[in-house]
Amino acid sequence: MYPYMSKPLEVKDISIPDHILRQLLTPSEMRMLKNRWRIVNQLEEGLSIRKIAEDVKVGSDTVVRVSKMMNSGELQKVLDKEKRGLKKIKTSTPWIFGKTE
């Protein structure tokens, strides 16, 4: 109907309140986020792909996919910024990612 619709602008800096995020994510999506966060932290610690997959109970392909996300794009920039300020990445949303140290 609209052959010349432009692509919406991508908002890169977005802040979603915790209570809204909880409503938007399904239990499965929350588990997936938690697993990916655990993978990120374990990759940062230098653990092997097989060890991480075994510990997090995901396939090695999932660990490789997260590793590729870390090594390119915006995720790596965020991780680098966090590394400068913190020894270990922390989160203010423990209901998703679990309790941090």
C-alpha positions as a printed NumPy array, in Angstrom:
array([[  0.   ,   0.   ,   0.   ],
       [  2.86 ,   2.388,   0.845],
       [  5.655,   1.435,  -1.529],
       [  7.962,   4.241,  -0.384],
       [  7.713,   3.908,   3.392],
       [ 10.966,   4.696,   5.07 ],
       [ 12.501,   2.476,   7.702],
       [ 11.845,   3.753,  11.238],
       [ 14.83 ,   5.335,  12.933],
       [ 16.646,   2.997,  15.29 ],
       [ 16.801,   4.262,  18.842],
       [ 20.128,   3.127,  20.278],
       [ 19.869,   4.597,  23.755],
       [ 16.723,   3.237,  25.346],
       [ 15.858,   2.744,  28.983],
       [ 13.024,   0.369,  29.812],
       [ 11.804,   0.37 ,  33.412],
       [ 12.07 ,  -3.04 ,  35.108],
       [  8.35 ,  -3.362,  35.795],
       [  7.542,  -2.826,  32.113],
       [ 10.258,  -5.18 ,  30.916],
       [  8.845,  -7.906,  33.176],
       [  5.474,  -7.512,  31.456],
       [  6.951,  -7.565,  27.96 ],
       [  9.055, -10.719,  28.335],
       [  7.692, -14.232,  28.525],
       [  9.174, -16.629,  31.104],
       [ 11.043, -18.32 ,  28.271],
       [ 12.517, -15.013,  27.073],
       [ 13.582, -14.149,  30.615],
       [ 15.335, -17.529,  30.953],
       [ 17.021, -16.95 ,  27.6  ],
       [ 18.248, -13.512,  28.696],
       [ 19.549, -14.918,  31.958],
       [ 21.402, -17.683,  30.117],
       [ 22.963, -15.228,  27.676],
       [ 24.074, -12.993,  30.536],
       [ 25.7  , -15.968,  32.257],
       [ 27.414, -16.844,  28.964],
       [ 28.732, -13.283,  28.576],
       [ 30.185, -13.293,  32.093],
       [ 31.775, -16.712,  31.654],
       [ 33.257, -15.764,  28.286],
       [ 34.702, -12.662,  29.952],
       [ 36.28 , -14.956,  32.555],
       [ 37.936, -16.921,  29.745],
       [ 36.12 , -20.242,  30.16 ],
       [ 35.955, -22.616,  27.198],
       [ 32.89 , -22.854,  24.985],
       [ 32.282, -26.463,  26.021],
       [ 32.577, -25.686,  29.733],
       [ 30.17 , -22.739,  29.423],
       [ 27.654, -24.786,  27.41 ],
       [ 27.773, -27.524,  30.043],
       [ 27.455, -25.097,  32.965],
       [ 24.634, -22.999,  31.497],
       [ 22.946, -26.082,  29.987],
       [ 22.764, -24.724,  26.446],
       [ 24.205, -25.926,  23.178],
       [ 27.71 , -24.909,  22.163],
       [ 26.165, -23.148,  19.153],
       [ 24.388, -20.772,  21.568],
       [ 27.673, -19.964,  23.296],
       [ 29.344, -19.366,  19.921],
       [ 26.482, -17.075,  18.848],
       [ 26.791, -14.981,  22.024],
       [ 30.565, -14.884,  21.576],
       [ 30.113, -13.541,  18.043],
       [ 27.708, -10.898,  19.365],
       [ 30.324,  -9.867,  21.918],
       [ 33.041,  -9.557,  19.308],
       [ 31.139,  -7.238,  17.027],
       [ 28.806,  -4.308,  17.182],
       [ 27.22 ,  -2.464,  20.057],
       [ 27.448,  -5.263,  22.615],
       [ 31.23 ,  -5.138,  22.587],
       [ 31.2  ,  -1.37 ,  23.074],
       [ 28.936,  -1.723,  26.108],
       [ 31.072,  -4.509,  27.54 ],
       [ 34.251,  -2.488,  27.067],
       [ 32.652,   0.496,  28.815],
       [ 31.55 ,  -1.716,  31.694],
       [ 35.022,  -3.263,  31.963],
       [ 36.601,   0.135,  32.47 ],
       [ 34.367,   0.886,  35.454],
       [ 33.817,  -2.547,  36.981],
       [ 35.818,  -5.679,  37.53 ],
       [ 32.803,  -7.896,  36.875],
       [ 29.717,  -6.808,  34.955],
       [ 26.835,  -6.078,  37.32 ],
       [ 23.17 ,  -5.506,  36.683],
       [ 20.415,  -3.593,  38.39 ],
       [ 17.857,  -6.178,  37.279],
       [ 18.525,  -9.251,  39.477],
       [ 15.07 , -10.625,  38.723],
       [ 16.356, -11.411,  35.209],
       [ 20.036, -12.056,  35.612],
       [ 20.274, -13.338,  39.16 ],
       [ 22.015, -11.82 ,  42.12 ],
       [ 25.342, -10.153,  41.342],
       [ 28.331,  -9.825,  43.617]])
